[in-house]
């Protein structure tokens, strides 16, 4: 069963129903959260308490094997307290996939910090808009079929050649930044190398540059063994127009990652679409790129970048790693540490578990 939640902005019922229609074709049962269609004005999908209630209900429902976000937005920071010690323990004991992107990456980053596997993929409210290949690719992962990775036939562009190995950390760039320094920081918590898969939407080039500097200046940035940049959608420059005309978003990424010294590739097949922005939106919808390869956070992978061919190979089949556990560096499966240090940070003086009391 697929449980549908709306952890951030308000969503349109018609869009969610279109996504559910695809799941019906797959033969999957669907349970829609009680507050998915709630609204707080033109902003969030219900109060923070209502959205957290839906998350907890899906986590503790043993029939629900997939928790799929209906949409993104700007309100997911409010529901992070729902990821209490009790909830994390339940996810580890009864693994289930969490799926989404954009603002939902705040949840995925938190799960990654606890070594819980998740999928950065289309939100259900927009799932029907992506092409059949995108839908089938995600279905294969959910149904436990063999998914080798993202091959050279995808929309790759190699920039800084090399090979990298590490666990996948796939996120919207801004939401990754928002996770830094919190108890849900996926770079701060965890061990071993990671390959970053990043995408971004609606920001200035100057802000994009700042965000890249923050990521590559993280106190544990040396965990980053390679970078894959997805779609950079509607990146402009309002504050510094003269400078902005001289630089491109791709050029800023290349410059920063080259200084850092790891392989870099661009992959035009994940992240926010461009058909809702700029001119000729209808034409772009029908003729543009409607591909979205879902990316399994926490899976060990190998990135190969050359000027002619690029690929990412999944060294572990996502299905065979339960959606709630990640193997340790020696190959053994983690016993499911609840990240005691992360929970203590919320209330360090009392010695209490912290998050339990906050949920």
C-alpha positions as CSV (number, residue, x, y, z in Angstrom):
1,X,0.0,0.0,0.0
2,X,1.1,3.5,-0.8
3,X,0.5,6.2,1.8
4,X,0.2,9.7,0.5
5,X,1.2,12.7,2.6
6,X,1.4,16.5,1.9
7,X,4.3,17.6,4.2
8,X,4.7,21.1,2.8
9,X,2.6,23.3,0.5
10,X,-1.1,22.8,-0.3
11,X,-1.7,20.5,-3.2
12,X,-4.4,20.2,-5.9
13,X,-6.6,17.1,-5.6
14,X,-6.8,16.7,-9.4
15,X,-3.1,16.5,-9.6
16,X,-2.8,13.9,-6.9
17,X,-5.6,11.8,-8.4
18,X,-3.7,11.8,-11.7
19,X,-0.7,10.3,-9.9
20,X,-2.9,7.8,-8.1
21,X,-4.3,6.7,-11.5
22,X,-0.7,5.6,-12.4
23,X,-0.5,3.6,-9.2
24,X,-3.8,2.0,-9.9
25,X,-2.4,0.8,-13.2
26,X,0.4,-0.9,-11.3
27,X,-2.1,-2.7,-9.1
28,X,-1.1,-0.8,-5.9
29,X,-3.5,0.2,-3.1
30,X,-3.4,3.8,-2.0
31,X,-4.2,5.4,1.3
32,X,-4.5,9.2,1.2
33,X,-3.6,11.0,4.5
34,X,-6.5,12.7,6.3
35,X,-5.1,16.1,5.9
36,X,-3.6,15.9,2.4
37,X,-6.1,18.3,0.9
38,X,-6.2,20.7,3.9
39,X,-5.2,24.3,3.3
40,X,-3.8,27.2,5.3
41,X,-4.7,30.1,3.0
42,X,-2.6,29.8,-0.1
43,X,0.4,28.3,1.7
44,X,0.6,25.0,3.5
45,X,-1.4,21.7,3.4
46,X,-2.9,22.1,6.8
47,X,-1.2,23.0,10.1
48,X,2.1,21.6,11.1
49,X,0.4,19.3,13.6
50,X,-2.0,18.0,10.9
51,X,0.8,17.2,8.5
52,X,2.9,15.6,11.2
53,X,-0.1,13.5,12.2
54,X,-0.4,12.1,8.7
55,X,3.3,11.2,8.7
56,X,3.1,9.4,11.9
57,X,0.0,7.6,10.8
58,X,1.7,6.3,7.7
59,X,4.8,5.2,9.6
60,X,2.9,3.2,12.1
61,X,0.5,1.6,9.6
62,X,2.2,-1.7,8.8
63,X,0.2,-2.1,5.6
64,X,1.9,1.1,4.2
65,X,5.1,0.1,2.4
66,X,5.7,3.4,0.6
67,X,5.2,7.0,1.9
68,X,4.9,9.3,-1.1
69,X,4.8,13.1,-0.9
70,X,2.1,14.8,-2.9
71,X,4.1,17.9,-3.5
72,X,6.9,20.2,-2.3
73,X,7.0,23.9,-1.4
74,X,8.4,25.9,1.5
75,X,6.8,24.5,4.7
76,X,8.5,21.1,5.3
77,X,10.8,22.6,8.0
78,X,7.7,22.7,10.3
79,X,7.2,19.0,10.3
80,X,10.8,17.8,11.0
81,X,9.9,17.3,14.7
82,X,7.7,14.4,13.5
83,X,10.9,12.4,13.0
84,X,11.2,11.6,16.7
85,X,13.2,8.8,18.2
86,X,10.1,6.6,18.2
87,X,9.3,7.3,14.5
88,X,12.9,6.6,13.4
89,X,13.0,3.4,15.4
90,X,9.7,2.3,13.7
91,X,11.0,3.0,10.2
92,X,14.2,1.0,10.9
93,X,12.2,-1.9,12.4
94,X,9.5,-1.8,9.6
95,X,11.3,-0.3,6.5
96,X,9.3,1.6,3.9
97,X,10.2,3.8,1.0
98,X,9.9,7.6,1.4
99,X,9.6,9.3,-2.0
100,X,9.7,13.0,-3.1
101,X,11.9,15.9,-4.0
102,X,12.1,19.7,-3.8
103,X,11.2,20.7,-0.2
104,X,10.6,17.1,0.6
105,X,14.4,16.6,0.4
106,X,14.4,18.0,4.0
107,X,12.7,14.8,5.0
108,X,15.0,12.6,2.8
109,X,18.1,14.4,4.1
110,X,17.0,13.7,7.7
111,X,16.4,10.0,6.8
112,X,19.9,9.9,5.2
113,X,21.4,11.2,8.4
114,X,20.0,8.2,10.2
115,X,21.2,5.9,7.5
116,X,17.7,5.2,6.2
117,X,17.4,4.7,2.4
118,X,14.9,6.8,0.5
119,X,14.1,7.8,-3.1
120,X,14.6,11.3,-4.5
121,X,11.9,11.1,-7.2
122,X,8.9,12.8,-8.6
123,X,6.2,14.0,-6.1
124,X,3.0,12.1,-6.6
125,X,1.1,15.3,-7.5
126,X,3.3,15.7,-10.6
127,X,4.1,12.0,-11.3
128,X,1.8,11.7,-14.3
129,X,3.5,14.6,-16.1
130,X,6.8,12.7,-16.3
131,X,7.4,10.4,-19.2
132,X,6.7,6.6,-19.2
133,X,10.4,5.8,-18.8
134,X,10.6,7.9,-15.6
135,X,7.5,6.1,-14.2
136,X,8.7,2.7,-15.2
137,X,12.1,3.3,-13.7
138,X,10.6,4.1,-10.3
139,X,8.2,1.2,-10.6
140,X,11.1,-1.2,-11.1
141,X,12.8,0.0,-7.9
142,X,9.6,-0.3,-5.9
143,X,8.8,-3.8,-7.3
144,X,12.3,-5.1,-6.6
145,X,13.4,-5.5,-10.2
146,X,17.0,-5.2,-11.2
147,X,18.0,-1.5,-11.6
148,X,21.7,-1.1,-12.5
149,X,21.9,2.6,-12.3
150,X,21.8,5.5,-14.8
151,X,23.6,4.5,-18.0
152,X,25.4,6.5,-20.7
153,X,22.2,6.8,-22.7
154,X,20.8,9.4,-20.3
155,X,21.2,13.2,-20.6
156,X,24.8,13.3,-19.3
157,X,27.5,15.9,-19.9
158,X,30.9,15.1,-18.5
159,X,32.9,18.1,-17.3
160,X,35.6,17.0,-14.8
161,X,36.7,13.5,-15.7
162,X,37.3,10.8,-13.1
163,X,35.8,8.1,-11.0
164,X,34.1,8.3,-7.6
165,X,32.6,5.8,-5.3
166,X,30.3,6.6,-2.3
167,X,26.8,6.5,-1.0
168,X,24.3,8.6,-2.9
169,X,23.1,11.8,-1.2
170,X,20.5,13.3,-3.6
171,X,18.9,16.6,-2.7
172,X,17.7,20.0,-3.8
173,X,20.6,22.3,-3.1
174,X,18.8,24.8,-0.9
175,X,17.2,22.1,1.3
176,X,20.6,20.5,1.7
177,X,21.9,23.8,3.0
178,X,19.0,24.1,5.3
179,X,19.9,20.7,6.8
180,X,23.4,21.8,7.7
181,X,24.2,22.1,11.3
182,X,21.0,20.4,12.4
183,X,20.6,17.0,13.9
184,X,19.4,16.0,10.4
185,X,22.6,16.9,8.5
186,X,23.4,14.1,6.1
187,X,27.1,15.1,5.7
188,X,27.7,15.6,9.4
189,X,26.3,12.3,10.4
190,X,27.5,9.1,8.8
191,X,30.8,7.7,7.6
192,X,32.6,7.1,4.4
193,X,32.5,8.8,1.0
194,X,29.3,10.2,-0.7
195,X,28.4,11.2,-4.2
196,X,26.3,14.4,-4.2
197,X,23.4,14.6,-6.7
198,X,22.0,18.2,-6.6
199,X,19.4,20.3,-8.4
200,X,18.1,23.8,-8.0
201,X,15.1,26.0,-8.9
202,X,14.4,29.8,-9.0
203,X,17.4,31.4,-7.4
204,X,20.0,34.0,-8.4
205,X,23.4,33.0,-9.8
206,X,25.0,34.9,-6.9
207,X,22.9,32.8,-4.4
208,X,23.8,29.6,-6.3
209,X,27.5,30.5,-6.0
210,X,27.1,31.1,-2.3
211,X,25.3,27.8,-1.7
212,X,28.0,25.8,-3.6
213,X,30.7,27.5,-1.4
214,X,28.8,26.5,1.7
215,X,28.4,22.8,0.6
216,X,32.0,22.5,-0.4
217,X,33.1,24.3,2.7
218,X,31.2,22.0,5.1
219,X,33.3,20.7,8.0
220,X,33.0,17.2,6.5
221,X,33.1,18.1,2.9
222,X,36.0,15.7,2.3
223,X,33.4,13.0,2.4
224,X,32.3,14.2,-1.1
225,X,34.0,12.1,-3.7
226,X,32.0,13.3,-6.7
227,X,29.3,15.7,-7.8
228,X,26.4,15.2,-10.3
229,X,24.4,18.4,-11.0
230,X,20.8,17.9,-12.2
231,X,18.6,20.5,-13.7
232,X,19.3,24.2,-12.9
233,X,15.8,25.6,-13.6
234,X,15.0,29.3,-13.8
235,X,18.4,30.5,-12.5
236,X,18.7,34.2,-13.1
237,X,20.4,37.3,-11.6
238,X,18.5,40.2,-10.2
239,X,20.9,41.8,-7.8
240,X,24.0,42.0,-10.0
241,X,22.8,42.1,-13.6
242,X,26.1,43.2,-15.2
243,X,28.0,40.3,-13.5
244,X,25.1,38.0,-14.2
245,X,25.3,38.5,-17.9
246,X,28.9,37.3,-17.9
247,X,28.4,34.0,-16.0
248,X,26.3,30.9,-16.4
249,X,25.0,28.6,-13.7
250,X,26.9,25.7,-15.2
251,X,30.1,27.7,-15.3
252,X,29.7,28.6,-11.6
253,X,29.3,24.9,-10.7
254,X,32.3,23.9,-12.8
255,X,34.5,26.6,-11.3
256,X,33.6,25.6,-7.7
257,X,33.9,21.9,-8.1
258,X,37.1,22.1,-10.1
259,X,38.7,24.0,-7.2
260,X,37.4,21.3,-4.8
261,X,39.0,18.6,-7.0
262,X,36.5,15.9,-7.6
263,X,34.8,14.5,-10.7
264,X,31.8,16.4,-12.0
265,X,29.0,15.6,-14.4
266,X,25.7,17.2,-15.4
267,X,22.6,15.1,-15.7
268,X,19.6,16.8,-17.3
269,X,17.3,14.0,-16.2
270,X,16.4,14.8,-12.6
271,X,15.2,17.9,-10.8
272,X,12.5,20.5,-11.4
273,X,11.1,20.7,-14.9
274,X,11.4,23.9,-16.9
275,X,8.0,23.8,-18.6
276,X,6.4,25.9,-15.9
277,X,8.9,28.7,-16.4
278,X,9.7,31.3,-19.0
279,X,8.4,31.4,-22.5
280,X,6.6,28.7,-24.5
281,X,5.6,26.7,-21.5
282,X,3.1,24.5,-23.4
283,X,5.5,23.8,-26.2
284,X,8.3,22.9,-23.7
285,X,5.8,20.5,-21.9
286,X,5.2,18.5,-25.0
287,X,8.6,18.8,-26.7
288,X,11.0,19.2,-23.8
289,X,12.7,16.9,-21.4
290,X,10.2,15.0,-19.3
291,X,12.6,12.5,-17.9
292,X,13.2,12.1,-14.1
293,X,15.5,9.3,-12.9
294,X,14.7,8.5,-9.3
295,X,17.8,8.3,-7.1
296,X,18.1,6.0,-4.1
297,X,19.7,7.9,-1.2
298,X,22.1,5.8,0.8
299,X,22.9,3.2,-1.9
300,X,26.6,2.6,-2.6
301,X,27.4,3.7,-6.1
302,X,30.2,4.3,-8.6
303,X,30.3,7.4,-10.8
304,X,32.3,7.4,-14.0
305,X,32.9,10.7,-15.8
306,X,34.6,11.1,-19.2
307,X,34.2,13.6,-22.0
308,X,32.3,11.1,-24.1
309,X,30.4,8.9,-21.6
310,X,29.2,9.1,-18.1
311,X,27.3,6.7,-15.8
312,X,26.4,5.9,-12.3
313,X,26.3,2.3,-11.3
314,X,24.4,1.1,-8.2
315,X,26.7,-1.3,-6.4
316,X,23.8,-2.4,-4.3
317,X,20.4,-3.2,-5.6
318,X,18.0,-0.8,-3.8
319,X,15.4,-3.5,-3.3
320,X,17.8,-5.8,-1.5
321,X,18.8,-3.0,0.9
322,X,15.7,-2.7,3.0
323,X,14.3,0.8,2.8
324,X,15.4,1.3,6.4
325,X,18.9,0.2,6.6
326,X,22.3,0.9,5.1
327,X,25.3,-1.3,5.1
328,X,28.3,-0.2,7.1
329,X,31.7,0.2,5.5
330,X,32.7,-3.4,6.2
331,X,29.6,-4.6,4.4
332,X,27.6,-5.6,7.4
333,X,24.1,-4.2,7.9
334,X,23.7,-1.6,10.6
335,X,21.8,-2.7,13.6
336,X,19.8,0.5,13.3
337,X,21.5,3.0,15.6
338,X,18.9,5.6,16.5
339,X,21.5,8.3,16.3
340,X,21.7,9.0,20.0
341,X,24.0,12.0,19.5
342,X,21.5,13.5,17.1
343,X,18.7,13.2,19.6
344,X,20.7,14.5,22.6
345,X,21.6,17.7,20.7
346,X,18.0,18.9,21.1
347,X,18.1,19.0,24.9
348,X,21.8,18.4,25.9
349,X,21.5,19.6,29.5
350,X,18.8,17.2,30.6
351,X,20.3,14.1,29.1
352,X,16.9,13.3,27.7
353,X,16.2,11.9,24.3
354,X,15.0,15.3,23.2
355,X,13.0,14.5,20.1
356,X,10.6,12.3,21.9
357,X,9.4,15.2,24.0
358,X,9.2,17.5,21.0
359,X,6.9,15.4,18.8
